[in-house]
């Protein structure tokens, strides 16, 4: 949904100065920054997520993956697959944030030793691959990563919709693509797994509310596009890609139409990314024409 929403923004003439990505959104932000904020970049994103689906980066049996991690049986297979995926799509081990032309890229991870966000891209000499691996170490699939004295994992732990990191990096106008879906688990479903999902959802919703309040207190406008499919779809389910692409494009287009002078504005815009669903963006023209 987010890639199609991005297409709608680009069609409206909206170009960001900075991309801020957290969790799986960091993967999309990095891919776009490397390939360009245009048709070429969208094509690169399409290829990346088609490959992600084939590589089974987020297997559906995540509860078994979690159990293995808890009892110390989790190997480095998921981390290795993720690293190989990033390298294959341009995140070479020596690529620094300062090497990326045209747009500034910031990736958000969570540092479990400090309890705070770790921002990659705040300094040009930082390594993009390290930031992407840390930000996309999604709980249930990939265990925390150890870099020096830091223990890093999915940035959604501290900033699911990274408004505060964007503010800290100087954002003056924010467009936030939000795919948080409180329908991930039925309200009264029993069991440990549903409880865990509801617990994380509560934390994430509170984070977003606080960060929106912070932006308001600082006088920074946030244009938030809530991308919600008609029916909740798990992030590992690729079977409804075309439908989700059409829906994301329609939602974003409707939101943009309500913004005053969206295409003519010259004010700087800073985009944030929430937990982007891992979906191949196949046949962009097909779903766009069908919208």
C-alpha positions as CSV (number, residue, x, y, z in Angstrom):
1,X,0.0,0.0,0.0
2,X,2.8,2.4,0.8
3,X,4.5,2.1,-2.5
4,X,1.3,3.0,-4.3
5,X,0.7,5.8,-1.9
6,X,4.1,7.1,-2.7
7,X,3.3,6.9,-6.4
8,X,0.3,9.2,-5.7
9,X,2.4,11.7,-3.9
10,X,5.0,11.8,-6.7
11,X,2.3,12.3,-9.3
12,X,1.0,15.3,-7.3
13,X,4.5,16.8,-7.6
14,X,5.4,16.3,-4.0
15,X,9.2,15.6,-3.6
16,X,10.8,15.1,-0.1
17,X,14.1,16.5,1.1
18,X,14.4,13.6,3.5
19,X,13.1,10.1,3.9
20,X,12.7,8.8,7.5
21,X,12.1,5.0,7.8
22,X,11.5,2.7,10.7
23,X,11.1,-1.0,10.9
24,X,10.3,-2.5,7.5
25,X,9.7,1.1,6.3
26,X,13.4,1.5,6.5
27,X,13.8,-1.0,3.8
28,X,11.5,0.9,1.5
29,X,13.0,4.2,2.3
30,X,16.6,3.0,1.6
31,X,15.5,1.4,-1.7
32,X,13.9,4.6,-2.9
33,X,16.7,6.8,-1.8
34,X,19.2,4.6,-3.7
35,X,17.1,4.3,-6.9
36,X,15.5,7.8,-7.1
37,X,12.2,9.4,-6.2
38,X,10.7,8.8,-9.7
39,X,9.5,6.0,-11.9
40,X,13.0,4.3,-11.8
41,X,12.8,4.3,-8.0
42,X,9.4,2.8,-8.0
43,X,10.5,0.1,-10.4
44,X,13.4,-0.7,-8.1
45,X,11.0,-1.0,-5.2
46,X,8.8,-3.3,-7.3
47,X,11.8,-5.6,-8.0
48,X,13.0,-5.5,-4.4
49,X,9.7,-6.7,-2.9
50,X,9.1,-9.3,-5.6
51,X,12.4,-10.7,-4.6
52,X,11.5,-10.3,-0.9
53,X,8.4,-12.5,-1.4
54,X,10.5,-15.1,-3.2
55,X,13.1,-15.1,-0.5
56,X,10.6,-15.6,2.3
57,X,12.2,-12.9,4.5
58,X,9.2,-13.0,6.9
59,X,8.0,-16.6,7.1
60,X,4.4,-17.1,8.2
61,X,5.4,-19.4,11.0
62,X,6.6,-16.4,13.1
63,X,5.4,-17.9,16.4
64,X,7.8,-20.9,15.9
65,X,10.5,-18.4,15.0
66,X,9.8,-16.5,18.3
67,X,9.9,-19.7,20.4
68,X,13.2,-20.7,18.9
69,X,14.6,-17.3,19.7
70,X,13.4,-17.4,23.3
71,X,15.0,-20.8,24.0
72,X,18.3,-19.8,22.3
73,X,17.9,-21.9,19.2
74,X,17.5,-19.1,16.8
75,X,20.4,-19.1,14.3
76,X,21.6,-16.4,12.0
77,X,19.7,-17.6,9.0
78,X,17.1,-14.8,9.0
79,X,19.8,-12.1,9.5
80,X,21.9,-13.6,6.7
81,X,19.0,-13.7,4.3
82,X,18.2,-10.1,5.2
83,X,21.7,-8.9,4.7
84,X,22.1,-10.8,1.4
85,X,18.8,-9.2,0.3
86,X,20.0,-5.7,1.1
87,X,23.4,-6.2,-0.6
88,X,21.7,-7.6,-3.7
89,X,19.6,-4.4,-3.9
90,X,22.4,-1.9,-3.7
91,X,23.3,-1.6,0.0
92,X,26.9,-2.4,-0.4
93,X,28.9,-2.8,2.9
94,X,30.9,0.3,2.3
95,X,28.0,2.6,1.3
96,X,27.7,5.6,3.6
97,X,24.7,7.8,4.0
98,X,26.7,10.7,2.7
99,X,27.1,8.8,-0.6
100,X,23.3,8.9,-1.4
101,X,22.6,11.8,-3.7
102,X,19.4,13.9,-4.1
103,X,17.6,13.1,-0.8
104,X,18.6,12.6,2.8
105,X,18.0,9.2,4.3
106,X,17.4,8.6,8.0
107,X,16.7,5.1,9.4
108,X,15.4,4.5,12.9
109,X,16.4,1.6,15.2
110,X,15.8,1.0,18.9
111,X,18.8,0.7,21.2
112,X,17.8,-1.8,24.0
113,X,20.7,-0.7,26.2
114,X,19.6,3.0,26.3
115,X,15.9,2.6,25.7
116,X,16.1,5.3,23.0
117,X,16.0,5.6,19.3
118,X,19.3,5.1,17.4
119,X,19.3,7.3,14.2
120,X,21.3,6.2,11.3
121,X,21.9,8.9,8.8
122,X,22.3,11.7,11.4
123,X,26.0,11.6,10.3
124,X,27.1,11.1,6.7
125,X,29.9,8.6,7.6
126,X,27.4,6.1,9.1
127,X,27.0,2.8,7.1
128,X,23.6,2.4,5.4
129,X,23.6,-1.4,5.5
130,X,24.1,-1.4,9.3
131,X,21.2,1.0,9.7
132,X,18.9,-1.0,7.5
133,X,19.7,-4.2,9.3
134,X,19.2,-2.7,12.7
135,X,16.0,-0.9,11.8
136,X,14.5,-3.9,10.1
137,X,15.3,-6.5,12.9
138,X,11.6,-7.1,13.2
139,X,10.6,-8.9,16.5
140,X,9.2,-12.4,16.0
141,X,11.5,-13.0,13.0
142,X,14.9,-11.5,13.6
143,X,16.6,-11.3,17.0
144,X,18.3,-8.0,18.1
145,X,21.6,-7.2,16.4
146,X,24.8,-6.4,18.4
147,X,26.9,-3.5,17.0
148,X,29.7,-2.5,19.5
149,X,28.1,-1.7,22.8
150,X,24.7,-1.3,21.3
151,X,21.9,-3.9,21.1
152,X,19.6,-2.8,18.2
153,X,16.3,-3.9,16.9
154,X,13.2,-2.8,15.0
155,X,12.8,0.9,15.3
156,X,9.0,0.5,15.8
157,X,9.8,-0.4,19.4
158,X,10.5,3.3,20.2
159,X,9.0,5.1,17.2
160,X,6.5,3.2,15.1
161,X,5.6,6.3,13.1
162,X,8.9,8.2,13.2
163,X,7.7,11.8,13.6
164,X,10.0,12.6,16.5
165,X,13.1,11.4,14.7
166,X,12.1,13.6,11.7
167,X,11.6,16.6,14.1
168,X,15.0,16.0,15.7
169,X,16.6,16.1,12.2
170,X,15.0,19.4,11.4
171,X,11.7,18.6,9.7
172,X,9.4,21.6,9.2
173,X,6.6,19.9,7.3
174,X,5.9,16.1,7.6
175,X,3.9,13.7,5.4
176,X,3.5,10.5,7.4
177,X,2.4,7.2,5.7
178,X,0.9,5.2,8.6
179,X,0.0,1.5,8.1
180,X,-0.5,0.7,11.8
181,X,-3.7,-1.4,11.9
182,X,-5.3,-1.9,15.3
183,X,-7.4,-4.8,13.8
184,X,-4.3,-7.1,13.8
185,X,-6.0,-9.1,16.5
186,X,-9.6,-9.5,17.7
187,X,-10.2,-7.6,20.9
188,X,-11.3,-10.6,23.0
189,X,-9.1,-13.4,21.4
190,X,-7.6,-15.6,24.1
191,X,-4.0,-16.9,24.4
192,X,-0.5,-15.5,24.8
193,X,0.0,-14.6,21.1
194,X,-3.1,-12.4,20.9
195,X,-2.1,-10.8,24.2
196,X,1.4,-10.0,22.8
197,X,-0.1,-8.5,19.7
198,X,-2.6,-6.3,21.6
199,X,0.2,-5.2,24.0
200,X,2.4,-4.1,21.1
201,X,-0.5,-2.4,19.4
202,X,-1.2,-0.4,22.6
203,X,2.4,0.7,22.9
204,X,2.6,1.7,19.2
205,X,-0.7,3.7,19.3
206,X,0.5,5.6,22.4
207,X,3.9,6.3,20.7
208,X,2.1,7.8,17.7
209,X,-0.2,9.9,19.8
210,X,2.7,11.3,21.8
211,X,4.7,12.1,18.7
212,X,1.8,13.8,17.0
213,X,1.3,15.9,20.1
214,X,5.0,16.8,20.1
215,X,4.8,18.0,16.5
216,X,1.8,20.1,17.3
217,X,3.6,21.6,20.3
218,X,6.5,22.6,18.1
219,X,4.2,24.0,15.4
220,X,5.2,21.5,12.7
221,X,2.3,20.4,10.5
222,X,1.9,16.6,10.0
223,X,-0.2,15.3,7.1
224,X,-0.9,11.8,8.1
225,X,-2.3,9.3,5.6
226,X,-3.8,6.3,7.3
227,X,-3.4,3.3,5.0
228,X,-5.9,0.7,6.0
229,X,-7.1,-2.1,3.8
230,X,-10.8,-3.0,4.0
231,X,-9.8,-6.2,5.8
232,X,-6.7,-6.6,7.8
233,X,-3.9,-8.5,6.0
234,X,-0.9,-9.9,7.8
235,X,2.5,-8.5,6.7
236,X,3.7,-11.9,5.5
237,X,0.6,-12.5,3.2
238,X,1.4,-11.6,-0.4
239,X,-1.8,-13.0,-1.9
240,X,-3.7,-9.7,-2.1
241,X,-1.0,-7.5,-3.5
242,X,-2.9,-6.0,-6.4
243,X,-5.9,-5.2,-4.2
244,X,-3.7,-3.5,-1.6
245,X,-1.9,-1.5,-4.3
246,X,-5.2,-0.1,-5.7
247,X,-6.4,0.6,-2.2
248,X,-3.2,2.5,-1.1
249,X,-3.3,4.6,-4.3
250,X,-6.9,5.5,-3.9
251,X,-6.5,6.4,-0.2
252,X,-3.5,8.6,-0.8
253,X,-5.0,10.2,-3.9
254,X,-8.2,11.1,-1.9
255,X,-6.1,12.5,0.9
256,X,-3.9,14.6,-1.4
257,X,-7.0,16.1,-3.1
258,X,-8.1,17.6,0.2
259,X,-4.7,19.3,0.8
260,X,-4.6,23.0,-0.4
261,X,-2.3,23.6,-3.3
262,X,-0.6,20.2,-2.8
263,X,1.2,20.2,-6.2
264,X,2.1,23.9,-6.2
265,X,3.6,24.2,-2.7
266,X,7.3,25.0,-2.5
267,X,7.6,24.3,1.2
268,X,10.0,21.6,2.2
269,X,8.3,18.2,2.9
270,X,9.8,15.5,5.0
271,X,8.3,12.0,4.7
272,X,8.1,9.4,7.5
273,X,7.6,5.7,7.1
274,X,5.8,3.4,9.5
275,X,5.9,-0.4,9.3
276,X,5.6,-0.8,5.5
277,X,4.0,-4.1,4.5
278,X,6.4,-6.3,2.7
279,X,4.6,-6.7,-0.7
280,X,5.8,-6.8,-4.3
281,X,4.7,-3.8,-6.2
282,X,4.0,-5.7,-9.4
283,X,2.4,-4.1,-12.5
284,X,2.2,-0.6,-11.2
285,X,0.4,0.7,-14.4
286,X,-2.2,-2.0,-14.1
287,X,-3.4,-1.1,-10.6
288,X,-3.0,2.6,-11.2
289,X,-5.2,2.5,-14.3
290,X,-7.7,0.4,-12.4
291,X,-8.0,3.0,-9.6
